[in-house]
Amino acid sequence: MITETETAFLAVIRAFLTEEKASPAEIQGLTEKQWNHLFVLAAQHSLLSAVYDVVGKTPEFAELPDELRRQVKTQAMQSILQQVSRTALFLSDEKELEHLGVQPLVMKGIVCRSLYPKPDLRPSGDEDLLISAKDFATVDACFMRKGFVRDKETAMPNGAKDGDTPEEMGYIHPKTGVFYEIHTRLFSTESSAYGYLNRAFSDVFAHPSRVEVQGQSIFTLEETHHLFYLLCHSFKHFLHGGVGIRQICDMVQMIHVYGRKIDWEMFWQLCEEYHMMCFCINLLDIGERYLGFSYEASGAVRATKKLRPDSEALLIDILDAGSFGKSSAGRIHSANITLYAAETGADLKEGTYLQFTGPAYESPQEVAMARTLGADAVGMSTACEAVAANHMGMRIVGISCISNLACGISPQPLSHKEVQEAADAVAPVFQKLVTQMIKEIGITCR
């Protein structure tokens, strides 16, 4: 269950998105400690400017210590000024690319900011541009000529040769701090966890949309695909450590502005095809419950597939994650381990494990009981170790080799030889998983 402070934080964000005239009732009665936590949450989710815009003139804020009020105001104003400057620089650079004959599709960033009542109060750390692979050399030369520095090694698929076009390249300007990510693919083709999502965007250059930002026309993804991209991008970051509340705000604002232009039948078909239905329904449920989102008012159409939202645990995780799930090294480490497990190519499944005391095979009656309790697998270890580790504050991942069908499921009698053969067969994959996990622990702890 979310805390009183978190409820107040969400109410403030709702007031910002919906331009409520009165201050949220949820901030009344907050203690100084709770206000501090609220501002920390706002900073972690890159929404401090929006929070200050709502609460800065309230009586409750005026009663806070002078130093706290100065800190919040200063950080909010600095963020706004930086964003105003970066927006102007980006529009200039985008226009230069257009003069060079390059038509990038601008995603998230400035396009999402333009959906907000006060755009520069929704900061963006970077701008993402999708370009055709044939234009990469032109874009790269343009940015290098303007004094940008390549931020990281090229993102190249395995087997690529020197001179091949990268899937992603970051550029940062050392003087202005402006940061661009140039994509020739929206998602890494090397990722078995989300590389397949590129298929949904294979023809986006054929039907782009235009948006006006400060009198300048820029190209972006068509509305249906842009909303789906925001969903997929959130899913990617959810896997990498967590998705922040701002990403839900972006989706809510996209629907608020373009709800009647979005092809909802196509959108829900994409969600179904790419296994995003449950994730999307629960994200939008959070929007409905806490952020002022309304299907009816925005012209959105609910999914015909009837799934009962159960978003409370997801919301708790989102609030803990901060912007892009980077609130703690532990979250990032845990996500890296899980993603690596998915990337091995092994047929990995998630499920509920039930430990029996052993040392013996379970009886058919015990297996039937386990099934009734919701278990997918049974064994004689793991659960008690997980409880002890959790008690010590450790973040853990459990891996089980399913060696045989439980007693009473298979018509064949249980055999220890069968169990041993299954364990021997999976040993190389298990060794690879554990070895990489140890490497990830070392990288995270450096």
N, C-alpha and C positions, 0 to 999 in steps of 0.2 A: 504494500500500500504506500502511495506517495505521501510525503510529509506536508505539513502545513506550509512550509516555506516553498516547496516545489509547486504546490497548488497556487500560491500567490505569484510565483514566477510565471507560470503558464497563463494566469489571469492577466498579468501585465502584457505579455506577448499578444494575447487575444485582443486586448484594448488597443494595442499598436496596430494590429492588422485590420481591425474593424473600425478604427478611428472613433472609439467611444469617447463621448464628451466628459462623462464623469469618471473619476478615478475608481479603479476596481475595489470593491468592498473587501476583497481578500487581503489587501495590504493593511487594513486597519487592525491594530492590536499586535503587529509584529514587534518583537523585541529587537534591540540593537544587534544581538547575535544573529537573529534570523535575517535581518537586513543585510548583514555582512555576507551570510551564506547566499542570499538572493543575488547579490552583486557578483559573487564568485561564480555562481551558476551562469549568470548572464555573460561574463567574460569567457568562461569555458565554451559557451555555445556561440560566441562571436555575435552577441546581441546586446551588448552593454549600451550602445548608442540608442537602440530602440527602447530599452528599459528606462534610461534616463529621460528620454523624450516624454514618456508617460508619467513617471513619478517625480520628475525634477521640480515641478511646481506644486506638489501636493503638500498639505500641512504635515503629513507623516514624515516626508523627506526633510522638511524644514526643521524638524525636531531632532534630527540626527546630529552627532558631533560635527563641528565645522571641518575637521580634518578629513573625515570620511566623505562628506559632501564635496569637498574640493577634489579629492582623489577621483571620485566617480565622474564629476563634471569634466575634469581635465582629460581623463582617459577617453571619455565619450567624444569630446570636442576634437581631440587629436585624431581619433579614428575617422570622424566625419571629414576633417580637412584632408587627411591622407586619401580617403576614398574619392573626394571631389577632384583632387589632383590626378589620381590614377585614372579616373574616368576620362578626363580631358586628354591625357596622354594616350590612352588606348584608342579613343576615337580618331586622334591624329594618325596613329600608326595603322589603324584599320583602313583609313582613307588612302594612305600611301600604298598599302597592299593592293587596294582596288585599282589605283593608277598603274600598278605593275601588271595588271591583268589577272590578279588572283582573287577568287571569290570564296573566302573562307565562310564556313558556317559557324557562327558564334554560339556557344552553348553555355547554359547556366549563367554565372557571373553577371555581366551587364544586362543580359536579357532578363534574368530573374529579378535583378534590382529594379528594373523598369516596371515591374508588376506591383511594387510596393507603394503605399501612399507617399512615403518619403524615401526615395530610392537610395540616397547616400547614407542612410542609417542602417542599411543592410550591407555590411562590408564584404568584399571579396578579396581573398588573398592572392588570387591569380585570375587570369582570363583563359578560357579554353577555346581553341579554334580547331575545327576539323577541316582539313584541306585534302585535295586530291594528291596522290603520291607524285604525280608529274610536276606539281608546283612546289615540292619541298625545297629543291635547290634554290629557287627564286626567293622563297620566304627566308631560308637560312642566310642567304647572302644579304638580304635586306636588313635583318636583325643584327648581323655581325657588323655591317657598315654603320649602323646606328649606335654601336658601342655595347651591345648586349653580350653576355657571356653565356655559353652553353652550361646549363646547370648540372647536368649529369650525363652519364654514358648513354649512348643511344639505346633505345629499347628495341632490340632486334630479335626476331624469332630464331630458334636453333637452326643451324644450317645456312644462315644468311652469309653472304660474301661481302668483302669490302666494297663500298660504293653503293650497296643496297640502301633503300630508303628506310629509315627507322619508323617504327609504329608510333613513337612518342618522343618528343624532345622538349626540354625545358629551357627557357631563356630568361635570364635575370639581368636587369640593368643596374650596375653597381652604384650609380649616383642616385637614381630615382627610386630604386627598389621595386620597380614594375616587373612583374613576373608573368610570363605567358607559357602555356603548355600547348604545343602544336601536335596534333594527332593526325595520323593517316588511317588509323583504326581507333575506334572508340574504346575498345577493350583489348587487353593483351591476348593475342592468339595462343600464347603459351599456357594460359590459365585454363585448366580443365574445369575450374569452379565457375568461371563466368565468360570465358573466351567465346563460347557458343552464342552469346548475346549479339555479337557482331552481325549475325545473319538478319536480325530484325531491322538493321539500319543499312542494308546493302545498297539501296537505291535512293538515299535521302537527298543526294544532289539533284535528282530529277524533279523534285517538287519542294523546293525550299520556301520559306516564308520570309517576309520583310517586316521589320519592326522599326519604328522611329524612336531614336534616343537623342534628345537634345537637338532635334531638327536634322539629324543624320540618319539615313536609311542603312540598316545593316541586315545581312542575310542570317537566317537561323533555321533550325529544324522546323518543319511543319508541325502544327500544334499537337496533333495526336502523338506523333513520334517524339516530340520534345517532352511531353508529359511522361511517356513510357521511358525515355532516356533518364529523366530525373528519378524515376522509380528504380531503374537498373543501376544507376550510379549510387543510389542509397543502398541498394542490395550489396554492391561491391564493397562499399565502406563498412557495411554491417559485418561482412565476412572478415574484413581486415582489422576489426577492433570495435566497430560501433558506428552508428549513424546519429547525428545530432538533431536537436529539435528544429534547427534552422532548415534542414532538408525537408522536413514535413511542411514547414511554413512555405517553402518554395513551391511544393506541389499544390498546397491549398490556394496560394495566390495564382498559380497558373490556371487552376480550374475556375477560380473566381473571375478572372479576366476572360478566359477563352472557353468556358464551360459549354457554351452553345455552339462553338465552332469545332470542338473535338468530336471525332467520330467514335462514339462510345462503344458501338458494336465492335469496331476494329480494336479499340484499346483493350476491351475485356478479352477478346480473342487472343491478343498478344500476351496478356497476362496468363491466360490458360496455357497457351502453347509453350511459353518460356517459364512456367512454374512459378509465377509471381502473384497468383491470385490471393492466396492467404496473406502474404506479406503486405500487399497493397490494401486489401480490405481492412487490415488492422491498423495500418498507418493512417488511413482516412478516418477510421473510427476514433483515433486519437485527435484528429483534426475536428471531428464533430463534437466530441466530448469536452475538449479543452480550448480550441483555437478559433471557435466561431464559424467553422466550416458548415455549410448546408448544401446537400445535394440539390434540393429543390430551388433554393435562391440562386444558385450558380448555374442552373441548367444542366447539371450533371445527371447521369443515369446510373443507377445502381446495377451491380452485376446480377445477371439472371441466376447465376449459381448461388444457391442459398448457403452461405457459410456464416455461422454465428461468430461475430468478432469476440476475441478474448485478448485484449490489447494491454491489460494492466502490467503484466510482466515485461512486455516489450517496452512500454513507456518507462518503467523503472530502469531498464537497461539503457535506454536512450538518454535519460536524464543523467545517468552515471557516466555515459560515454564522453560527453562533451562534443565539440565540433570534430567530426570525422573520427571519433573513437580514440582520441589521443590524450585522454585525461590522465592516463597512467601507463607506465612501461609494462605493467603486468597485463593489461588488456591487450596491448599490441603483441606481447610475447605469446599469450594464450591463442590469439587469432592466428599468428604465424604458424604455430604448431598444428592447429586444426587445418589451416589451408595447405600446409605441406602434406599432411595425411591425405587430403583430397587430391593433391597433385601427383601422387605416386602412381596413379593408374590402377591401383588395387580396387577391387569391388567392395568399397567401404560403405557400411550402413550405420545409421544411428538407431538406437533403441533403448529399451529399459532392461536393465540387468538386475536379476534377483539372486542374492547369495544364500545358499544353504550351508549348513555347518560341515557336511561331509565327515570323514572322507569316504564317500560312497556315491554311486549313481542314484539319482532321485527316482522314487517310485512313480508309477503312472498317476497315482492319486496326488502326489506332490506336484507333478507337472501340471495336472489339471487345475490345481489350486493356484499355481503361479500364473497360468493363463488367465484365470478369473481375476487375479489382482492386477493384470495389465502388463505382465513381464513378457519380453520378447526372447530372452535368453536366461539360462540359469547356470550357476557354477558354484565353486567352493571358496572363492577369494574375491578380492578387489573392493567390495563394498565397505568392509570394515576399515581397510587401508584408506579409502577415500574419505570416510567419516573422520578418521584421525588427522589426515592431512588438512582437511577443511577446518577442523578445530584449531589447527596451528596457523591458519591464515594463508595456506598455500593455494595457488591456482593449479588445477590438475586437469589431466586428460586421461581417460581410460581406454585401453585397447584390448579387445578380446578376440581370440580366434574361435570361431564357432566350429567345433571339431566334429560334432555328430548331432543327429536328431535325438531329442530327449526320449526317454523311456515312454512307450505307449503311443508314440507318433509314427515311428517306422515299424513295419512288420518284421524287420530283421532284429535279432537279439543284439544287445549292446556288446561291443568288443573293444577291449583296451588297445588292441592292435590297430583298429580303425582310428581311434583317437590319436595314437602316436604317429600314424602316417599323415594325418591331417596337420598335426603340429609341425612335422618335418617339412611338409610341402610349403607351409606359410612362413617358415623361419627366415628365408632371405628377405621377404617383404618387411617382416617385423624388425629385422636387424637394420634395414635401411631407414625405417621410420624412427627408431630409437636413436640411431646415430645422428640423423639430421636434427632431431629434437634437442639433443645435447649441444649441437652446434648453435642452434637458435638461442638456447639458454645463455651460452657464452657471449653471443652477439648482444643480446639484450642487457646483460649485466656489465658490459664494458663501460 
